[in-house]
């Protein structure tokens, strides 16, 4: 059975970073630092999401003379909705030790926070390789 689109651990990390402040334009370099994704992984993901109208792109002129403009990115409304859905679905599939039950305090937002910790190897000791999309 083929994998559902937009569910790789790398895409989920990118979605998580972009959703942190969905209205803000983000630089690729900043996203790379925040997600830990190498440029050879990050930029193809950004291009694919933009081609599918899930990501808006723009150019920001540099404040420094002689520096080129910088490419910026943010999720479209459809992209944000898909990102939330994919992150919630991945949190549900996370190992039981890291998954919250339906009656847990904090609800879905807390479950996403625990999923984020699992992606980044956070406080609960999760590793990105364990959360498989």
N, C-alpha and C positions, 0 to 999 in steps of 0.2 A: 504494500500500500504506500503510495507516495506521500511524502511529508507535506503538510499544509504550508502554503506560502507565508512568509514573514514570521516564522517561528524558531529560527536558528538562535542559539544563545547570543550570537553577535548582534543580530537584529533586535532581539529583546533588550540587550544592553543599550543600544542606540535609542530605541523607543523610550526606555526608562529615562535616559538623559534628556531627551527632547521634551518629554512630558513634565519634567521637573519645573519648567516654566514655559509652557506651550506657546505663549504669545511672543516670547522673546526670540529675536533673530540670533542665531548661533554661528560661530566660526567653526570650520572643520577642524582646525588645530585644537581648539578648546574641547570639542567633542571627542577628539582622539585622546586627549589627556584625561578627560573625565571617564571615558569608557574603557580605556586601556587598549583600544583597538588600533592596530597599525594602519598606516595610511593605505596600504594595499588592500586592506579589508574594508576600511571605513568608506573611502571615496566611491568604490563600486556600489556599496549599499546605498549611499546618498544619491547616486545617479539613478539607480533602479527605482528608488522611492519617488524621486522627482519625475521620472518618466511615467510612473503610474499615478501621477497627480496626488500623491500622499504627502508630498513635501514641497513647500514653496522654496524657491531660490532667488537670490538677489545679489547685487554687487554693492559694496560700500566703499566709497572712495577713501583713500588713506589720508590721515591728518598730516603725515610727514611727506615733504616734497621728495619726489623721485621714487616713492614706494608705489607698487601697483595696487589697484583696488582689491578688496578681499571678498571672496564668495561667502554668502551667509545663507542659513537654512532655518526653516521652522516647519512644523507640521501643519498641514491643511486641516480643516475641521474633519474631513473624512479620514485623514491620516491619524489624527488624535483619537478618533473613535476606534479605529482599527487597533491602534497601539494599546489603548486601554483594554480592549477585548482580548488581544493576544497575551498581554501581561497577566490579566486575570485568569485566563485559561491555563497559562504556564504555572501560575501559583497553585492552581487546583491540582495540577499534575506533579507538583513538587513532592519529594518523599514525605511520607506521613509524619516523620519527626519534625519537619519544618512547615507542615501545612496546618492551617487553623481550621477548627471545626466551625460549623455554621453559627453556633451560639456564642462564639468567643467574643470577648470584649474588644471593641475597636472595629469590628466588622471587616469589610473588604479592604478598606484603606490600610488597616493594620496588616492584613494578609499580604498586600502588595509591598509594604515596608519589609516584611520578613522575606519575601521573594527577592527584593532588591539586595538584601543582605546576603542571601544565598548566591546571587549572581556575582557579587563582588567579594565573596569570602568574608563577609562581615562578622558581627559579634557572635553569631551562632555557628561559626566555623564552616559555613557552606563553601563549596567550590563551584565555579561556573560550569565545569565539566559534568557535574552531577545533575544539573537542571537541564534536561534534554527536551527540546521542543519536538 
